[in-house]
């Protein structure tokens, strides 16, 4: 696997010295037109277990689908975990690693350039989930040789097509 790792968020529900599960999550979003019909896919992995999730919306954006994939995957976790998040979305990875999303929330969803941050509803949900889990972010090149990222892309595109037909 490639990609850098950093503990971006330390969940407030964690206890020192308490062993927690490490879950690997891959996510991707897709959109036909921007905005347009979109889909998202996620894979959660823990030990021998693997779960695939996907969904779509009739009118959305690619970034909203990328965020939704992460939110839906984290929402499946039943207890605080260490999460290894793999995404090809620089929007998500940069906003988390560089602290942009936290800054947007502190400024009332205003970016440093004084323009409104996009998707504050989803960022709020994601940041709330990250108060529970330890998060390590990894960027993975999209449409490359990572089978898990490619599978998430396949699910996202399929859901986007379903949303288009609905």
C-alpha positions in Angstrom: 0.0 0.0 0.0 1.1 3.5 -0.7 0.2 6.8 0.9 1.3 8.7 4.0 -0.3 8.3 7.3 -0.8 10.7 10.2 -3.1 10.6 13.2 -5.4 13.5 12.2 -8.1 13.1 14.8 -7.9 11.5 18.2 -11.3 10.4 19.3 -12.4 11.9 22.6 -14.0 8.6 23.6 -10.7 6.8 23.6 -9.1 5.6 26.9 -5.4 5.5 27.4 -4.0 1.9 27.4 -7.3 0.5 26.1 -6.9 -1.7 23.0 -9.2 -0.8 20.2 -9.9 -2.3 16.9 -8.2 -1.1 13.7 -10.6 -0.8 10.8 -9.4 -0.1 7.2 -11.9 1.9 5.1 -11.7 2.6 1.4 -14.1 5.1 -0.1 -14.9 6.8 -3.4 -17.5 9.0 -5.0 -18.7 9.5 -8.6 -20.9 12.0 -10.3 -22.2 12.2 -13.9 -22.1 15.9 -14.4 -21.3 18.1 -11.5 -24.0 18.5 -10.3 -25.8 15.5 -11.6 -26.7 11.9 -10.6 -24.0 10.6 -8.3 -23.0 7.5 -6.3 -20.6 6.5 -3.6 -18.9 3.2 -2.5 -17.1 2.1 0.6 -15.3 -1.0 1.8 -14.8 -1.6 5.5 -12.2 -4.3 6.5 -11.4 -5.7 10.0 -9.4 -8.9 10.2 -11.0 -11.5 8.0 -14.2 -9.5 7.7 -15.1 -7.2 4.8 -18.2 -5.2 4.1 -19.2 -3.2 1.0 -21.6 -0.3 1.1 -22.9 1.9 -1.7 -25.7 4.4 -2.4 -26.6 7.3 -4.7 -28.5 10.5 -5.2 -30.3 11.9 -8.2 -28.8 15.4 -8.0 -25.5 15.9 -6.2 -21.8 16.7 -6.7 -18.7 14.6 -6.7 -17.4 16.1 -3.5 -20.8 15.4 -1.7 -20.5 11.8 -2.8 -16.9 11.5 -1.6 -18.0 12.9 1.8 -21.1 10.7 2.0 -18.9 7.6 1.4 -16.7 8.4 4.4 -19.7 9.3 6.6 -21.6 6.2 5.8 -18.6 4.0 6.4 -17.8 5.6 9.8 -21.5 5.4 10.8 -21.3 1.6 10.5 -18.7 1.3 13.3 -20.4 0.2 16.5 -17.6 1.3 18.9 -14.6 3.7 18.9 -11.9 2.4 16.5 -8.6 3.3 14.9 -9.5 4.0 11.3 -7.1 3.8 8.4 -9.0 5.8 5.8 -7.9 5.5 2.2 -9.4 7.9 -0.4 -8.5 9.3 -3.8 -10.2 12.6 -2.9 -7.7 15.4 -2.3 -10.7 17.5 -1.1 -11.2 15.1 1.8 -7.6 14.2 2.6 -6.4 17.8 2.5 -9.4 19.2 4.4 -8.7 16.7 7.2 -4.9 16.6 7.2 -4.4 20.3 6.8 -7.1 21.2 9.4 -9.2 23.1 6.9 -12.5 21.5 7.9 -11.9 22.3 11.6 -11.0 25.9 10.7 -14.2 26.2 8.6 -16.3 25.0 11.5 -14.6 27.4 13.9 -15.3 30.3 11.6 -19.0 29.4 11.1 -18.3 27.5 7.8 -16.4 30.4 6.3 -13.1 29.6 4.5 -9.9 31.6 5.1 -10.6 33.5 1.9 -14.0 34.7 3.5 -16.0 32.6 1.1 -18.6 30.1 2.4 -17.3 26.5 2.8 -19.1 24.0 0.6 -21.0 21.1 2.1 -21.1 22.3 5.7 -23.9 19.8 6.5 -21.7 16.9 5.6 -18.5 18.2 7.1 -20.4 18.8 10.4 -21.5 15.1 10.4 -18.0 13.9 9.5 -16.3 16.0 12.2 -18.8 14.8 14.8 -18.0 11.1 13.8 -14.3 11.9 14.1 -14.7 12.8 17.7 -15.3 9.1 18.3 -12.5 7.5 16.3 -8.8 7.8 15.8 -8.3 8.7 12.1 -5.2 8.1 9.9 -5.6 9.5 6.4 -4.0 8.0 3.3 -4.3 9.4 -0.2 -4.4 6.7 -2.9 -4.2 7.5 -6.6 -7.6 7.0 -8.3 -8.0 4.7 -11.3 -4.7 3.1 -10.7 -3.6 -0.3 -9.4 -5.3 -0.3 -6.0 -8.0 -3.0 -6.1 -10.0 -1.7 -3.2 -10.1 1.8 -4.5 -11.1 0.5 -7.9 -13.9 -1.6 -6.4 -15.2 1.5 -4.6 -15.1 3.4 -7.9 -17.1 0.6 -9.6 -19.7 0.7 -6.9 -19.9 4.5 -7.0 -20.3 4.6 -10.8 -23.0 1.8 -10.7 -24.9 3.8 -8.1 -24.6 7.0 -10.2 -26.1 5.1 -13.2 -28.9 3.8 -11.0 -29.6 7.4 -9.8 -29.6 8.6 -13.3 -32.2 6.1 -14.4 -34.5 6.7 -11.4 
